[in-house]
Amino acid sequence: MASKESAPLVHSEWMQFAPLIILLPMMAFAVILFLGHIFNGHPFWKKNLKEGGLIALPVMAASLVLSLLLISEFLKGNSGVDQIFEQIAWVNTGVWNGGSMIEPVSLGFGIYVDHITVMLLFVASFLCLLINTFSIGYMNTDPINDNRNHRFYAEFVLFCSGMLGMVLADSFLWLFIFWEIMGLCSYLLIGFYYERPSAASAAKKAFLTTRIGDVFLMIGLVMLWDLFGSLDYAVVFATENIDAVAAESAGTLQWALGLMFIGAVGKSAQFPLHVWLPDAMEGPTPVSALIHAATMVNAGLYLVARMFPFFGAESLHGDLDDLAFVIASIGGITAVMAAAIAFVQMDLKKVLAYSTMSQLAYIFTGLGCAMYLANTLDWHHNDKDHYIVIVAFGAALFHLFNHAMAKGMLFMASGSVIHEVHHAHHHLHHHDDHHDDHGDDHHDDHDDHHDDHFDAQSMENMGGLASKMPITATAMLVGSASIMGLPLIGGFWSKEGIIANAWRVAQNDPRFLLPAMCVLIGAAMTGFYMSRMWFKTFAGKPNNEVAAHVGPTNTWIKTPLFILTFVTLSSIIFAGMGFTHWASDTEYSFLSERNLLDGIIYEMDHAFANSDIFFFILTYIAIFMGAIVGPGLAMALYGGKLAEGEEAKPWMRPIIALSAWFNDRFHFDNTALRESTLATALENRLYIDEYYDKAMINIVAGFSNKVAETDAEVIDGTIKAIESGSQSLSTIVRSMTTGSARDYILMVAVGTLALFLLIWGVA
Amino acid sequence: MSETTTVEAFGDGFISALCPELMLFAGLLLLIIVPNLGRGTFRIRGTQIRVPWLLGGSRFKITSDPRLPAWIASITLGSAFLNVVYIFSQGLERVVIVSESGKELLLVNGFSRVFEMIFFGALALAAFSSMNRLQVKGIGAHVSEHELYNNRRQADFYILMVTCALGMSVVALAQDLFVLFIGLELASFSTYVLVAFLKESKVGVESGMKYFIVGSVASGVGLYGLSMLYLWAGSLQFSVLSVAFAESGTTALPLIGIGFVLVGFGFKVSAAPFHFAAPDAYAGAISPVAGVLATASKAMGMLGLVRMLLIVAAPESSDGSAVWLACLGAMAAITMTWGNLAALGSDNPKRMLAYSSVAHAGYMLAALTAVGAWNWDAAVSGDAGAAAVAVMTALLFHLVVLVAFKLGAFLVLSILESEGGASRLSSLGGLAKREPLLAVAMFIFMISLAGVPPMAGFLSKLLVIMGIVRIAVGDMGAEIADGGVFVLADMHWVWWLAFLMVINSAISVFYYLRVVVVMFFDEPEEGREGPLPSGWQVRLAILACVLTTVFVGIAGDALIRICEMAAQSLNYGW
């Protein structure tokens, strides 16, 4: 990356189609919205096209195929080619800079592909396709969405296009533009049920909170532009430019990157801008999956990962370690805080939301540590250090991958559960005639604030579903295991790496003990809340009549779950292919060093029998915390056998039996703990939202009112005056067009005379 | 640059050089003959033998089809347009057509080809879309549809369209002011009649009459100016005039002549204060014709101005600015402001578009002024001249893309017009509900007119403003790079025209977007809730306009290159 010479311009075969990856969904957006508007309610549109779902699906599939072709091209050329790069210039213009010179500025769009792009491109396009498939099974079978699914699909594809565009863009400017497209879409999709006040305000909250981050991001970008005179990656990542900036204004660069990082904090819902994420659950479940796995939250990570060339630059050696520390600490704090809040959540989706926050925090910690290592080690010349940096950075990116896959699966599985619980409830009460008005019923079902109404998302209404929804339960099990980092599954490979690297850094710099401790404790906490969620939902006896009547789910929903289960389980293969290496540096190409089997053995050996005693012990502590302490506690509290006559699939049977055993053996009464101040504080999200509200109302709203008054009186007044003035001027001017040819000729004569006078004056 | 080929009239190479014009001529003959073909016979005197001679009599089914003339005209104009495009793709040649005595009559080069492209494109679109769009309603119940679709009147309409195109292309090619004047009048007279073509409607006749009266006064003044130039130089050849002007251009006689000619062309481009008949004419004419007036006819006037001001009265090389600079600058400033202010309060969409086209004329005049501020002779060589070429390119580009969105907007109105009038803004009400695609098309035209990216209108305005500023900055850029200080007062005053353009663009957004508001948020007028009149031709033409507007806005490189080539070829050889 930064260690190489400036980016080569490579025209490759599939590169020319790369813009289509973005453009296809963008066009689908217009098409779906338009057709939906025209054919709304038409039976063909509804049945055969699934209100646009089957237009979105092939488009996303095409995007995925093109992405894969691009990726394979990139991997093939990986050994020699650093970045594939192509630009379409749109407008070239000159600009005055500081009153001293004219600089050429080109406004063009280009495609930029490197390892980070490749990773996120695959995650985004792959998950978008799967979530799209899921949506068809989820959205179109719920009557509440009837005749407005086209809006969902249109915004969905635009969201995907925003993410893909952001990943492929070749400059921070375009990154920001697509970033904002995503911001808009998240607002629209979270507020999909805008008739519900809670959804509308959640959408607003998400939009405004991320906006705060975006303002900082924008300031950071302006600063960056001021430093480099451009936002194109080709310019800002060029070694000679970084050297020039490093020589004069390394401090300013750190501030610029720090402000940009605040943008990422907002987008990826990290403390203290995390408040929007749990509320974002108001959107339909596919939207949650989209935001949490495929797109939105990864955008912040991507932005930070993009900054790597600065941290890795030789000339900036040791200049950016404070920022790396901030990144890692924000990650560490969020990891623990979010996990703690997840302890007390009853809403299935909210548990997952906090889990997302916590896992993203892991990735931020990982990135922060990798950045620190890159910034402080002599990795350009020392092979060992080089390897350390690469693996640290790769671990963070690999965790992004694992988390995205697992979380996408978890959200879709939770959606499947909610969907079926909801149906079972509807089915049951439809026959019992408990509710006369179905329309209202649907609206309220999604609203978890009404105790007297049924809440299909609450885990209180589930339990013992393992036998009723085998595929969903399996998917959820594998997903949870991956998030928890159970050995050999999914996230284990990357999470171990992150924890190990955090401690590696902490050995060098005691400041990093904070994030290092946080991620270690967080592992145990993750183990607890994820297991709690699974056992409460799938093990034990049904908590009520509704849960007892849940049936299996439909194919549209099952397919993505099945695929993702497979992907998550085969995470070791990715690790064995040297994912953590080639995801972060070109020198390690795809399967270059060793073959697959050797790779797997190497990873195994590295993970379980590390030659360094410190890391050897650390690994087992982490495994112990994440795989035994956390789940054990959860099993003791929430485990249990299924109801009589219910039989889970064979691979889930031992787990349920184990949980029942734990429950019998170690069960303790946690009522006191549940009613403690801490628990109340956690349930109230540590009161952070309330403090924000107060600050907003007292300070910002007061200021806003003053501004609004000024605006209405001074600015609007001026504009109104201009407007009415120009209108009356217009009346005067128009009244000169009398309609009489005589007058017109008179004006020609006047004009001729005036012309002569002017020519005369000059000559 | 290509070699110059000299061809005698009707000599070798004449046909290939004037291929598009000859196509028009052939089409014109067809338009006159084909609709008259029938079973007419001729009886040989004193005998009973009747020889069929095909003219007159009861016409064949195909020749009596009321749409036949429209098809012939559309195909003629369309193929002439495609021919020009083909010529561009094949590379340009520079052909001078001379009379027997060796006088230069016509010149075929990139510059004239671009204008041919504008003229034929605009007229082809207008002819094609008025195929079934001749206003049939709202003129009075006593006129039956049948009467209006009367074959012969249809033929008249399209004959006038084709003669108009012929006249315009003669203006584009002319190398002699007299030839230019003949072409101008041929085109003008055709447009006078086209404006008044709906003789059944009072508005049409009145506006046509007014347009004719004011137009002929302007032509008369212009002709008077020509006669003075002839008196002074003894020739109306551009080549002779420009040499003479360079020697003694600032004496009274040529200046008066130039002034008068400016008036004549000022009317054609509807520059203030010669524009007064234009809004009336646009409002009275059927929309496709109004669209032609606003695009092709305006381009013709602009072409005349360019020839006159840059070739004949070329800016002197001494101080690098032209005698007419102040004149034209003032005209540009007044025209754009006047047009925008008047458009601001117009409730009639056609009048609004007319005033907007006055404003656009102001922008183009500003560009032309900027060229005049530069030493145009020096534009052949060196970087310095590149700025002048850039402005000229911008001007040509603007004229070309204007066809897409200005004419397109008029075509949308023409659909409403055939439904029962489009003289109030409220007649556009609810268009988004009645025919969403049409409303979207109109929306695109409006934002393109307003100059919103990424539409073609934005690009053209940007190029014009950038070009003007570049000229105003002049050599300062290089000086400042060497350590000089930027002082606003050092910039040439044409900079203020660019500034005024920006302000005017801001004003114009108001009335363009008002149309959008009415289309998307207002309810339809009473009695207009139903579907719009059918007709795929006009919709196809609108689609072509939309695609051009958007495509050129995003990827206008090819067109800009063509315009740049044309701008260079204007200068080359003089």
Interface residues (C-beta under 8 A of the other chain):
Chain A: F34 H37 I38 W90 V91 T93 G94 W96 G99 S100 M101 I102 E723 S726 Q727 L729 S730 T731 V733 R734 M736 T737 G739 A741 D743 Y744 I745 M747 V748 V750 G751 T752 A754 L755 F756 L758 I759 W760 G761 V762 A763
Chain B: M209 K210 I213 V214 V217 A218 V221 T250 L255 I256 I258 G259 F260 L262 V263 G266 F267 A272 P273 F274 F276 A277 P279 D280 V323 W324 L325 A326 C327 A330 M331 W338 L341 A342 A343 L344 G345 S346 P436 P454 L459 L462 M466 G477 I480 A481 V485 F486 I507 F510 I554
